Amino acid sequence: MALLCFYFVGKFRGVMQQKNNKYFVIDFDSTFTKVEALDVLGEIALEDETDKEDRLRKIKEITDEGMNGSLTFRESLVKRLEILDAHQKHLPRLVEELKKQVSKSFKRNKEFFSSYSDKIFIISNGFRDFIIPIVDEYHIKSENVFANSFEFDESGNITGFDQNNALSVNGGKAEQLKQLNLPGDVYVIGDGYTDYEIKAAGMANKFYAFTENVKRENVLDKADHIAPSLDEFLYLNKMNTAISYPKNRINVLLLENIHPYAVELMKEEGYNVEVYPAGLDEDELCEKIKNVSVLGIRSKTQVTARVLENANRLISIGAFCIGTNQIDLEACLKKGVAVFNAPFSNTRSVVEMALAEIIILYRGLLDRAVAMHKGQWNKSASGSYEIRGKNLGIVGYGNIGSQLSVVAEALGLNVYYYDIVEKLALGNAKKCNSLKELFEKSHIVTLHIDGRKENKNIIGEREFQWMKEGVIFINLSRGHVVDITALKNNIESGKIAGTAIDVFPQEPKSNDEEFISELRGVRNTILTPHVGGSTQEAQENIAEFVPNKIMDYINTGSTSNSVNFPNLQLPTLENAHRLIHIHHNVPGILARINQVLADHQINIVGQYLKTNEVIGYVITDIDKEYDREVIKALRGIDHTIKFRVLY
């Protein structure tokens, strides 16, 4: 349950007069804190009882019945205290637990409570014994706390409560407000039916359903507004908040079965998250992306220039994979959209799969396994080899290729590599100066190259002819880099002894679509559905890495590890506002930004600039006090792409 009324002194130009006072009245359970305090007290008081779980379940059921109005509050309170069997000694521990459970948006806005402490009241059906020690840290006065009080016996057992207190019965909150007779407007925020009753009794101007911690449908229907956080309430009422924009207004769309941990992280941050299990085609995404601020995809969804034309609110894209060739990075730059990926998170998973497939193919285990399923027993060493001493040729010596190099060498392989960029050889790996040289030396060829357009069909009939007779060929990189028809022909001719392909030029958008490929049914060929990086460990790593980079960008403006933006690692913002200006990279923009700030007599605390060939990225930290007109002026600078304010 939660209530919130607030105080504001309005000033009219030229009139030195206070009017239209507004009061904040905050209830404790499920608003100031994330939990019902008596539920937590039950966990503490009953921890050594054999029937603990059954009694806790009953307490929760009774709490819910009191919240939805099916039990009177007093009936609910009496029944819960009977089951609790609590003692005064449990209260200090309860207080410590509740301090950890203060709602996130309340923690963020601690300055707000300090600024308006005279006008904030706690009115709760909970108990002063544990409420006052919590709210005191938020500068809320003990005389402004109205709640029930425990009664104890001589041994310190909690035996009941003061039944003369108005807050121990239904309608008690409205009655308490009536007794206070606050001389102004009252705005209520709460998650329980008793909070709505204040508005119904005519004791409040508006009722905001607070949903940060719990949603009750019968309460949402009664609300004037829904407040997913205190930030939202303060934003709606034009009050100063700890953040510049409520995160519940930031819409996040996560496609292609992105790991649940990523969903959890972004929901915890307060974003409005929508999850979709499959990829979307261009038309579908054009429609879906219109109100999206953050898009999360894997490899199937294509983010084209046309999609971005429809993405007027898009701030950032997260590629929950290594590659970003499915995203038009140039169009993202022009739109001011920062792109982040996970360049290292699934490296080990791909390396292990490559090695497993090398061993399986070199031993001929795939065809033997298929024969066994048909009832054929073919115990023979024919066509079965160890990998030790063989030459492994790695095309692409990036994060995956270089790690594969180290692990393969430890297994006894001789490693050769080719990369168009100069790379430091690890261990005893030897660099080749051309693909032809690499292929002529290698018994095993494995591709770990990126998906740029220039790499389309980089491996075709000519390249296969450069390879040794009986070569093992593996592609765990990108589907379009291999001419599939040429690959099939060379497997059937025996030139290629075995192949493992994880990526394809055309892949199904979801698990419900049929996989179509001319490689189906080909001998000694391992086909896998783009799962090179799909281990639980890799997906969890990606699900942590990418959201944290996006959230850091939204919260601080930091572009560290961005694929397309100039990389800036920024210090934590303290006691200032941060102005983020993205613009076309033309001369003189920084000078114009600083001229605007000088014209408005704004002091610059810190400034950071980085550019690439397309955009400039300027971060300016300024004193907290500034003329609001400066924002309009900065947005109006020619060649501005995007502008936002953080504080």
Secondary structure, DSSP 4 states (H G I P E B T S, - for coil): -----------BTTB------EEEEE-IIIIIBSS-HHHHHHHHHTTT-TTHHHHHHHHHHHHHHHHHTSS-HHHHHHHHHHHH--BGGGHHHHHHHHHTTB-HHHHHTHHHHHHTGGGEEEEEEEEHHHHHHHHGGGT--GGGEEEE-EEE-TT-BEEEE-TTSGGGSTTHHHHHHHHHT-SSEEEEEESSHHHHHHHHTT--SEEEEE-SS---HHHHTT-SEEESSHHHHHHHTT---SSSS-GGGSEEEE-S---HHHHHHHHHTT-EEEE-SS---HHHHHHHTTT-SEEEE-SS--B-HHHHHT-TT--EEEESSS--TTB-HHHHHHHT-EEE--SSTTHHHHHHHHHHHHHHHHHTHHHHHHHHHTT------TT----TTPEEEEE--SHHHHHHHHHHHHTT-EEEEE-SS--PPPTT-EE-SSHHHHHHH-SEEEE-----GGGTT-B-HHHHHHSPTTEEEEE-S-GGGB-HHHHHHHHHTTSEEEEEE---SS--SSTTSPP--TTTT-TTEEE-SS-TT-SHHHHHHHHHHHHHHHHHHHHH---TTBSSSPP---PPP-SSEEEEEEEES-TTHHHHHHHHHHHTTPPEEEEEEEE-SSEEEEEEEE-S---THHHHHHHTSTTEEEEEEE-
